[in-house]
Amino acid sequence: MLIAFVVVILSITAVIGVVFGSQSIGIDTLTNQEAQALAQDVLEDARAKSKSDFGAIINATTTATIDGLTYDQETKVTDISPCAKQVDSLVTWQNEVRPQKVELVTALTSPR
């Protein structure tokens, strides 16, 4: 009887661990998608600026808060040539356990 009780307790503990682990993965996936969308928005803005004022694409740092979570956004611009730039969009945030990041990179050219 005691052995059966211990087996039931261990099984319930394992199920609870799996359920909470799945919730954590779901939250990590959601925050990663939000960060990726922020990084993509930065690159789309840079692409739009490149068509009207290529010189206006510069390094920048901003912060966005979504659902109480703060994302730090950093845009790094590197001149590849007089008519081309590399734009790196880095978004970082802190979850309960560790720092996270998403980085997207693109190359833009002057339309002139």
Steps between C-alpha positions, in 0.01 A plus 500: 500500500779741591685423175186570297453830683860602425457410130182711479671797668800476264272478197303807607824690563627408152176613334507832684861554391413434136200734510695789651795432269268523200364833625854635530582394144179665378588827672856489363363445151262795533766741628738383226235574236440846648874573497533376143214727393672798668830420325323464167321835547838670550633353176185598310529857629865511392406365157234771462746773610761374253268583211450863600816595695775238497715705739223499764563134583700524823573307819220518756392353833140485618286314752155347453273353767244238401279333762731615780815358337771747395683446172819694424547572131836586348556593138859478376581650162825414323608665175590228250572746218393857414174361364437201731442450872458199724225541759494273806184502712561351846217453751583379852283421801521318831272209583475343847821300461728638231554782251360449150568662164391511139721648230408566138742636241445649156692697239355817349611689194451859397235538230713766327 
